[in-house]
């Protein structure tokens, strides 16, 4: 995809996420700060903050687990491990993700059952294990990145919702 195509797709994804009932009702959202060609999340996290939603974002630890920190805007970020943007504020602990009403996660692919394929480090597998059952876990992908099946392990936690530029898919 060209940068312009990614920007248009990211805007459509952002609009769809912001219109989800669980996001509208959320007081705290755990979301990632996109890098590279991932669907852009900058406008999403800023729009959530403008709605007075508390946004927490992951901070990659040396052991590849995820700590969390409150997002206070793009001007309060520094580059962390592996080039990821991280807030300059205090860390909240690995369990802070459990307090989020909604968790927005990156993915390389999601299959027809909601199984998410990540980058293979297990960071989100550990983080999602801390999220109480029944909480919304939303993956963001471009059109064409959904697959019939992706490899799954026993510890994998399925996403509840997939958002692409073309729309929203909910999993049972």
HELIX and SHEET records of a PDB file:
HELIX    1   1 UNK A    3  UNK A   18  1                                  16    
HELIX    2   2 UNK A   21  UNK A   25  1                                   5    
HELIX    3   3 UNK A   42  UNK A   50  1                                   9    
HELIX    4   4 UNK A   74  UNK A   76  5                                   3    
HELIX    5   5 UNK A   81  UNK A   83  5                                   3    
HELIX    6   6 UNK A   94  UNK A   99  5                                   6    
HELIX    7   7 UNK A  123  UNK A  129  1                                   7    
SHEET    1   A 7 UNK A  66  UNK A  70  0                                        
SHEET    2   A 7 UNK A  54  UNK A  60 -1                                        
SHEET    3   A 7 UNK A  28  UNK A  30  1                                        
SHEET    4   A 7 UNK A 102  UNK A 105  1                                        
SHEET    5   A 7 UNK A 136  UNK A 140  1                                        
SHEET    6   A 7 UNK A 161  UNK A 164  1                                        
SHEET    7   A 7 UNK A 167  UNK A 170 -1                                        
SHEET    1   B 2 UNK A  77  UNK A  79  0                                        
SHEET    2   B 2 UNK A  85  UNK A  87 -1                                        
SHEET    1   C 3 UNK A 116  UNK A 117  0                                        
SHEET    2   C 3 UNK A 109  UNK A 111 -1                                        
SHEET    3   C 3 UNK A 146  UNK A 147  1                                        
END                                                                             
